[in-house]
């Protein structure tokens, strides 16, 4: 028979493991609690619980008076997201040179927090995303070299940096006219995986990539458009918007197939306030050839519309689009026919509405 000491060994092992795990945690607790004085602890408690007073200038001044630069740096990486971002925002303004290294330390911090991005807008961000927002869009404290390094860290590790896709989208949009050759193979691999929509739901990724202007990529981009065009509504569709921006002959078939699958036989809103097929019609109007005329003819004569405004106005909406988009007058026959069917007062109403809201 096994004696009791045999069964006691696992318990001893477990105790040793627990002791090993708890000692660092306990030490951290002691260090944290002992590091700050009573006044500092009171301030930290208020910040952690997000009382309204912490956003007042007087309170921030008290914080700055009670915490050193090193304290601000350390607390900007606090495990509590509220505390970390509160101190990071102060750090960015008070000691901006320190902000870069703190951000890099937190670049993979994906804890979520609601951040104010304007006087009436709240947005959920990760801690790292909010830090990047504070240091770039809100305060612009990073140098160009630092921004380049950050961008490399995002693009070279896209699978693990999806939480910073907003910053990447801003870069791609700003620099789409001159895409960096260094990123070509990486972005191409993402498109081959059909994954750009994992990062942001707009056209910046595909537009930036297409501007490398490599003929061998047309087929790849077309395949991507064929897939992505069905993932969004017609009136707000990244693929259709991209084709409108870059109407290559190869992309027309994507529009044609979309019409047959998603538009033909269905009803769409077209009144004095809203035209559901506006973006699609604009994209079609870019194709000044017989195929474009045929598809436009289907939008005019074979597509059903309804109104939720004061008027049913598909002819007026299409006519105004052609007036704005067809500077070469290629669709003159279509405009002439529509001009006989439109109501001038409805045209004026639509134009006045557009001026007011555009």
N, C-alpha and C positions, 0 to 999 in steps of 0.2 A: 504494500500500500504506500502511495506517495504521501510524504509528510506535508504539513501545512506550509512549510517554508517554500516548497516547490511552487505552490499557487501564489505565494506572495511576490515572487519575482516579477511577473508581468505588471503587478500594481506598482512596484518600485520603479520599473521602466517608465510607466505612464506618468508617474509623479515627476520623474526626472525631465521627461519631455515637456510636461506642463510648466515646470519650473523654468526650463530653458526658454519657453515661449513667453511666459509672463514677466520675467525679469526685465527684458528690454522695454516692454509696454509700461511696466511700473516705473522704470527709470525715466522714460519719456514723460510720463505723467508728472513725476517729481520735478523734472527739469522745466517743464512748461509752467507748472504751478509756482515754482520758486523763482523763475526768471523774471516775472513781472510783479511789480508792486501792486498795492491795493487799488490805487487810482487806475493803473493800466488794466487790471483785471475787470474793473467796473466798465471801462470803455469797451473792452473786448466783448463783454457780455451783452452790452447794448447793441454793438455792431452785429453780433451773432444772431440776435433776436430781431434785427431790422426795425427798430423803432424809427418813427418819422424824423425825430430830432437828429439822427446821424447824418442826414443829408443837408442839414443846415450849415452854413459857412462857419458859424461860431463853434459848432461841435467839431468840425474838421480842423479848425485852428487849435482846439484843445488837444486833439489827437496828435497833430504835428509837434506841439510843444512837449508832449509826454513820451513820444517814441523817437528814438534816434534813427539815423539813416539805415544802420544795420538792422534795427528792429523792423523797419518798413520793408526791407529786402526779404528778411526771413518770413514775415507775416504774409507777404505776397504769395508765398508758396504754402500757406496754411492748408491743412486738410479740409477745413470747412470752406466751402466755395464762397459763401457770403463774406467771410473775413478776408480771404485771399484777394478777391476782386476789389473789395473796398480799399485795402491797403495798396493794391497795385495801381489803382486809379490815382491815388495820392502820390505814389512813387513816380508815375509817369510825369506828373506836373512838377513835383518838387525835385526829383533827382532823375531826370530822363535818361541819363547815360546808363543807369543801372537797369533800366526796363528791358533791354534786349536780352541780357543773360537770364533774367528771371523768366522771360517768355520762353526761351529755349529750354529751360528746365521744366517748364509746364506744357511743352508743345503737344504732348500726348495726354494731357488731362482732359478727359471727356465727361467730367461731372457737369450736370446741367444746372443752369441758373437763368432766371428771367432778368434781362437787362434793359434799361431804358435807352433807346436809340434816338429819341427825339422827345419833345415836350409832351406828346400825346401818343407815343408808340412804345410798346413793350414787346420784346422779342426773346424767345428762349434760345440760349446759346450754350456751347460748352465753355468751360473756364478758359481754355486756350483760345477759342474763337473770340470770346469777349476781350481777352487781353490784347489780341491782335487788333480788334476794333478800337480799343482805347488808344493804342500806340500808333495806329496808322490813320484811319478815317477821322477819328475825333481829335487827335493831337499831333500826328505826323512827326514823331520823334526818332524814327529809325532812319539811318542813312541808306542811300541807294545800295551800297555794298551789303548792308545787313538785310535789306529786303530781298536782294538777289539770293543770298544764302538761305533765307526762309523759303523762298520759292523753290529752290533746289530740293530742300528737305521735303516739301509737299509733293512736287511732281515726281521725284525719284522714289517716293514711297506712297503712291496714290492709294493702294489698298488699305493702308493704315492711317491715312490722313483725310478721309472723307469728311471728317468733322470740320475741316478747314476749307471746304469746297467753295464757300462764299468768297474767300480771299483769292482763290485760284480763278474763279469766274471773273472777278474784277480785273485781275491781271490780263486774262485772255481777251476780255473786251477792250481794254485800253490799248493792247499791243497787237490786235488782230491784223492790222495792216502789214506788220513786219514780224512774222512768227520766227522765233528763235530756232535755228537749225539743231541746236543741242537737244531740243525736246521732241524732235520729229518722230524718232523710232518709238519713244515711250507713248506718245499720244496715238500713234498708229496702232500700237498693240492694244490700247484701250478700245479703240473703235472696232478692231477685229474681234474683240471680246463682246462687242455690242453693249459696252458698259458705261458710256459717258453719262447716261441719265442717272446713274448711281450718285453722281457728284452734284449735279444741279440740273434743274428742269428748264433749260433755255437753250438758245442756239450758239452761245459763245464758244463752246468746245468745238463743235463741228465747223463753225465759221473760221476760227483760228486755224484749225487743221487744213481746211480747204485752201487757205491762202498760202500754203506752201507751193500751190500751183503745180503739182506733179500729176501728169496725165494718167499715170498708172493707178492713181488713187480714186479716179472717178467711179470706177466699178464698186470699190469698197464703200465710198460715200453713198452711192445709190442704194446699195444693199442696206446700209444703216438707216437711210430715210424710209425705205420700204417697210422696215420693222417699226421704227419709232413713230411714224405718222399716225398709227392707230392707237397710240397710248394717251392722246390728249384730245379734248374737244376741238371741233373744226374752227371755232372763232378765236381760239387761243392755242395755237398748235406750233410747236417749235420747228417741226419738219417743213410745214407749209411756209412758215416765216423765212426759213433758210432758203427755200426754193425761190421765194419772192425776192430775196436779197441776191441770190446767185442762180439765175435761171438757165442752167446749162441744158442743152438739148436732151441729154440722157435722163434728166430728172422729170421730163414731161410725163413719161409713162407712169411715174409715181402718182402724179396728180390725176391722171386719167383713171388709173385703177382705184384710187381713193373715191373718185366720183361714183364709179360703178358699184362699189361696195358700201359706201357710207352716206352718199347723197341721193342717188337715184332711188325714186320711190318713197322718199321721206319728205316731211314738211319742215321748213325752216323759217325762223322769224325774220321778217323784213318790213319794218315800219319806219316812222319818222324819228324814232329814238335809237333803234338798234337794227343792224343787218348782220345776221349770223354768219353769212357766207362772204363777208367783206374781205377777209384775208385771203380766202381761197380765190375769189374773183380777181383780186389784185395779182396773185401769183399767175393765174391763167392769162391775164392781160399782158404779162411779160413775154409771152410766146407769140410773137408777131409772125405767124405762119398759118397755113390752112388748118393744121391740127388745133392750134389755139382758137381759131375762129369756130371750129366745130364744137369744141368744149364750151366756149362762151355761149354759143347758140343754145346748148343744152341748159345752161344756167338761166337763160332768158326765157326760153319757150317750153322746156320740158321739166322744170323743177317747180315743186309746189311750195307756196309760202303762206304764212299767216301773220296776223298783226296782234300785238299787245299794246300798241300805242293808239294814236288818233287815226292813223291812216295805214292802209296796206300799200307799201311803197317799194316793191322789188325793182320795178323799172327805173324809178327815180334814183334808187341807191346804185344800181349798176351803171346808169348813165353818168352819175357824178364821178364814179370810180374811173370810167373810161376817159372822161374829160380831164381828170388829173393825171392819169397814168399813161395815156396814149398821146404823147407829144408828137409822134410821127404821123398821127392820123391814120394809122393802118386799119383801125376798126371804124372807119368813117361810115361805112354802110350800116353797121350796127347802131352807131350813134344817131344816124339819120332816122332810122326806123324807130328807135326809142324816143327820139325827140317829138315824134308825132303821138306818142302814147303817154307821155308824162304830164303831170299837173304842175304848173309853174308855182302855185302857192305851196304845194308839198315840197318842191325843190327848195324854195326859200326857207321853209320850216326846218328842213334837214340841215341846210347850210348854216342857219343861225344857231341851231343846236350844236353843230360841230365846232363852230367858232367859240362858243361858250365853254365847251368842255375840252377842246384840244389845247 
